[in-house]
Amino acid sequence: MDEAFRRQAEEWFERGRHDIETAQLIYEQYGYTDSIVYHIQQAIEKYLKGYLVLRGRKPQGHMSSMRSSITSRPSTTASAIF
């Protein structure tokens, strides 16, 4: 396996772990289930994208690279809710 693919997958996995840790903190401090569900869904998406990268597939969608997921603004769908 290409080292670059492995590194990119590890970045997705690390960001997924951050979402899980965030969900745990929110649960322990506030118990906001809507926020917990959001972060768990994000973690699942990031773990799936890491898996796809490991399998040699490029993730599709609005978060197809680590750079765009870090610097992008919320989607218009999310901003329309608020």
PLY file of the C-alpha trace (Angstrom):
ply
format ascii 1.0
element vertex 82
property float x
property float y
property float z
element edge 81
property int vertex1
property int vertex2
end_header
0.00 0.00 0.00
1.13 3.48 -0.81
2.43 5.37 2.23
0.48 8.48 1.21
-2.80 6.52 1.28
-1.98 5.13 4.71
-1.19 8.60 6.06
-4.37 10.07 4.62
-6.43 7.23 6.11
-4.82 7.79 9.51
-5.74 11.48 9.30
-9.38 10.53 8.69
-9.28 8.07 11.61
-7.76 10.67 13.91
-10.45 13.21 13.04
-13.08 10.54 13.63
-11.60 9.90 17.09
-11.81 13.63 17.79
-15.52 13.58 17.00
-16.06 10.62 19.33
-14.11 12.34 22.12
-16.15 15.51 21.54
-19.39 13.53 21.77
-18.21 11.96 25.03
-17.37 15.36 26.51
-20.72 16.83 25.48
-22.52 13.84 27.01
-20.59 14.05 30.28
-20.93 17.82 30.66
-24.32 18.61 29.13
-26.12 15.49 27.92
-27.16 17.17 24.65
-28.23 14.14 22.63
-28.73 16.09 19.39
-25.11 17.27 19.48
-23.88 13.82 20.44
-25.67 12.24 17.48
-24.19 14.83 15.13
-20.61 14.13 16.26
-21.07 10.36 16.15
-22.46 10.62 12.61
-19.44 12.71 11.64
-17.09 10.14 13.22
-18.72 7.32 11.27
-18.37 9.27 8.03
-14.68 9.97 8.70
-13.92 6.34 9.62
-15.69 5.19 6.45
-13.68 7.63 4.35
-10.47 6.42 5.98
-11.44 2.84 5.15
-12.17 3.78 1.54
-8.75 5.44 1.25
-7.11 2.27 2.62
-8.94 0.29 -0.06
-7.61 2.63 -2.76
-10.85 4.55 -3.33
-11.19 8.31 -3.25
-13.97 9.47 -0.90
-16.74 11.39 -2.64
-18.81 14.23 -1.28
-18.33 17.55 0.43
-15.43 16.33 2.61
-13.25 14.60 0.02
-9.99 15.93 1.48
-8.65 16.77 4.91
-7.89 20.34 3.83
-11.47 21.04 2.71
-12.95 19.53 5.87
-10.78 21.78 8.03
-11.24 25.02 6.13
-14.72 24.74 4.65
-17.72 26.64 5.91
-20.86 24.80 7.05
-22.97 23.50 4.20
-25.90 25.59 3.05
-28.20 22.86 4.36
-26.83 23.23 7.89
-26.88 27.02 7.76
-30.47 27.02 6.51
-31.55 25.16 9.64
-30.31 27.95 11.91
0 1
1 2
2 3
3 4
4 5
5 6
6 7
7 8
8 9
9 10
10 11
11 12
12 13
13 14
14 15
15 16
16 17
17 18
18 19
19 20
20 21
21 22
22 23
23 24
24 25
25 26
26 27
27 28
28 29
29 30
30 31
31 32
32 33
33 34
34 35
35 36
36 37
37 38
38 39
39 40
40 41
41 42
42 43
43 44
44 45
45 46
46 47
47 48
48 49
49 50
50 51
51 52
52 53
53 54
54 55
55 56
56 57
57 58
58 59
59 60
60 61
61 62
62 63
63 64
64 65
65 66
66 67
67 68
68 69
69 70
70 71
71 72
72 73
73 74
74 75
75 76
76 77
77 78
78 79
79 80
80 81
